[in-house]
Amino acid sequence: MTPRVAALADQGPIEIEQDDTFFRCERGRLKLRAFSVAEGQLIFYRRPDQAGPKESFFVISPTASPDSLREALSLAFGIAGRVRKHRTLYLVGRTRVHLDRVETLGHFLELEVVLREGESAEAGAKEARALMTALGIAEGQLIDGAYVDLLFRAGAVCSRPS
């Protein structure tokens, strides 16, 4: 898949290590993404657990102390799961193409179309479907939920994050 994505890409590859800790949260998903000991992001998001294109609402707060923040949030909310992955990022127009190698799960591709202010989710879905066609990805290959959900179903994490 890498050669196909690279042939379409305007930018990339960018190699990123991500260590995502999910916390129990009743109103959506709350995860701490650590890139290193000195860089991370606390991310709250909501999106439907369905296969195919979907719209996400999210708030990102950067942190320079992901380890101490993980400890505090673990004590306050409890850990629901942890996902460690290596992400290779390409940009195809305004779409972020993630080639992910997820510990315990394997290899995945994720498309993230960045919508303009006021743009419909359907416009983004149409763009994602066109890129899926260009990459030879069929609708039947899509999964629902997040990596942490797949780990939960496989019995590899303690609880479902929401």
Secondary structure, 3 states (H helix, E strand, C coil): CHHHHHHHCCEEEEEEEEEEEEECCCCCEEEEEEEECCEEEEEEEECCCCCCCCCCEEEEEEECCHHHHHHHHHHHHCEEEEEEEEEEEEEECCEEEEEEEECCCEEEEEEEECCCCCCCHHHHHHHHHHHHHHHCCCHHHCCCCCHHHHHHHCCCCCCCCC
